Amino acid sequence: MVVGDGLLCSDLNVDTMRPWTVDELSKAKAEIWSNWRHDPAGCMAYEDALMATGRYIRVKVLHDPIAPGTPPIQHQAEGAVEAILAVAQAGERVEPGYLPKPFGDLKRAAESKGISCDQIEHVALGLWQFRKQYPDSTLNAEREKGDYTPIPLDLTPIPIHPSPVKSKSIDSKLLLFV
């Protein structure tokens, strides 16, 4: 479900097909993570919003060749890209390169301390496919401007040596952890 800020809410109440309310969560006796207690309904709705929005962009981009010349498809994909860019801009206020989970809504994205690799993966794939399908979109230039300083990464492999584990029931020479 696309909400007013352009992101897709991911965890919906199947009875209403809308984001959960606090009352509905309470009645359903839903387990609320401790870091969601400040806004359980908002956190649930936006838990996987970046992943869902990245997938939405990919679906729109993949649909475009099937129905060429359908202006709403590119427009809908651009709206989702704009929403992701807004989350990225909010994250930049916290730390360069930070893409936070926008718990609650886009306005509070900079307050979020949540992040996960699957969210970033789907955002990256969505933005990559968008750029590939719509190379002339002004949003591609918008994504590329800005003062992004690449973080130097040392990708030298770290050698991992197995070490024996002492056990009374299993011969420690046979049981190795890496």
C-alpha positions in Angstrom: 0.0 0.0 0.0 1.5 3.3 -1.1 1.0 6.0 1.5 1.2 9.8 1.2 4.9 10.0 1.6 5.4 7.7 -1.4 6.7 4.7 0.5 5.0 1.4 0.6 3.8 0.2 4.0 4.6 -3.5 4.3 2.8 -5.0 7.2 -0.9 -4.5 6.8 -3.9 -5.7 8.7 -5.4 -8.2 6.4 -8.9 -7.4 7.6 -8.7 -3.8 6.7 -5.9 -3.8 4.1 -4.6 -0.7 5.9 -1.7 -0.2 8.3 -2.4 -1.5 11.8 -3.6 0.8 14.5 -2.4 0.6 18.1 -5.9 -0.6 19.1 -5.9 -3.4 16.5 -2.5 -4.5 17.6 -3.6 -4.6 21.2 -6.7 -6.6 20.4 -4.7 -9.0 18.3 -2.3 -9.4 21.2 0.6 -8.8 18.8 4.1 -9.2 20.1 5.7 -5.8 20.0 9.5 -5.5 19.9 10.9 -3.4 22.7 12.4 -0.9 20.3 8.9 -0.3 18.8 7.1 0.6 22.0 7.2 4.3 21.3 5.1 3.8 18.1 4.1 0.1 17.5 1.7 0.8 14.6 4.0 3.1 12.8 7.0 0.8 13.2 5.1 -2.2 12.0 3.8 -0.3 8.9 7.3 0.9 8.0 9.4 -2.1 9.1 10.0 -3.3 5.5 9.0 -0.1 3.7 12.3 0.4 2.0 12.4 -3.2 0.8 8.7 -3.0 -0.4 9.3 0.3 -2.1 12.5 -1.0 -3.9 10.5 -4.0 -5.1 7.6 -1.7 -6.2 10.1 0.2 -8.4 11.3 -3.0 -9.9 7.8 -4.2 -10.7 6.9 -0.9 -12.3 10.1 -0.9 -14.4 9.6 -4.5 -15.4 6.0 -3.8 -16.3 6.9 -0.8 -18.6 8.2 -2.9 -21.5 5.0 -5.0 -21.4 2.8 -1.9 -21.6 5.0 0.7 -23.5 3.9 4.3 -23.6 1.9 4.1 -20.4 2.9 7.3 -18.6 1.5 6.4 -15.2 4.0 3.5 -14.9 7.1 5.7 -15.1 5.4 8.4 -13.0 4.6 5.8 -10.3 8.2 4.5 -10.3 9.5 8.0 -10.1 7.3 8.7 -7.1 8.8 5.7 -5.3 12.4 6.7 -6.3 11.7 10.2 -4.9 10.5 8.7 -1.6 13.7 6.6 -1.3 15.8 9.6 -2.1 14.0 11.5 0.7 14.8 8.7 3.2 18.4 8.8 2.0 18.5 12.6 2.5 17.1 12.1 6.1 19.8 9.5 6.7 22.5 11.9 5.5 21.6 14.2 8.4 22.6 11.4 10.8 25.7 10.0 9.0 26.9 10.1 5.4 25.6 7.0 3.5 23.1 6.1 6.2 19.8 4.7 4.9 17.5 4.4 7.9 14.3 2.3 8.2 11.8 5.2 8.2 9.9 3.9 11.3 6.6 5.8 11.7 6.8 7.7 8.5 9.1 9.6 6.3 9.1 12.7 8.5 10.7 10.7 11.3 13.2 8.8 9.2 16.3 10.7 10.6 15.3 9.6 14.1 15.5 5.9 13.2 18.4 3.8 14.4 17.2 0.8 12.3 18.9 -0.5 9.2 19.3 -3.9 7.5 21.1 -5.3 4.5 18.0 -6.7 2.9 16.4 -3.2 2.8 19.5 -1.8 1.2 19.7 -4.7 -1.3 16.1 -4.1 -2.6 16.6 -0.3 -2.7 19.8 -0.7 -4.7 18.2 -3.2 -7.2 15.2 -0.9 -7.6 17.3 2.2 -8.3 19.6 0.2 -10.6 16.7 -1.1 -12.7 15.1 2.4 -12.7 18.2 3.9 -14.1 18.6 1.2 -16.7 14.9 1.6 -17.9 14.7 5.4 -17.7 18.3 6.7 -18.3 17.0 10.2 -19.2 15.0 10.7 -16.0 16.0 13.8 -14.1 16.0 11.6 -10.9 19.1 9.9 -12.1 21.0 13.2 -12.0 19.4 13.9 -8.6 20.7 10.6 -7.2 24.2 11.4 -8.5 24.5 15.0 -7.2 25.4 15.6 -3.7 28.6 15.4 -1.8 29.0 11.7 -1.2 32.4 10.6 0.1 33.0 7.0 -0.5 34.1 5.1 2.5 37.4 3.3 1.9 36.9 -0.4 2.5 39.6 -2.9 3.1 38.4 -6.0 1.4 41.4 -8.1 2.2 40.2 -11.5 3.2 40.7 -12.3 6.9 42.2 -15.8 7.5 40.0 -17.9 9.7 41.7 -20.7 11.5 39.6 -23.5 13.1 40.1 -23.9 16.8 39.4 -27.0 18.7 36.5 -27.0 21.2 36.8 -28.9 24.4 33.8 -31.2 25.0 33.2 -34.1 27.4 30.9 -36.0 25.0 32.6 -35.3 21.7 36.3 -35.6 20.8 37.5 -32.0 20.7 39.7 -32.8 17.7 36.7 -33.6 15.6 34.6 -30.6 16.6 35.9 -27.5 14.9 34.3 -24.0 14.7 35.3 -21.5 12.0 
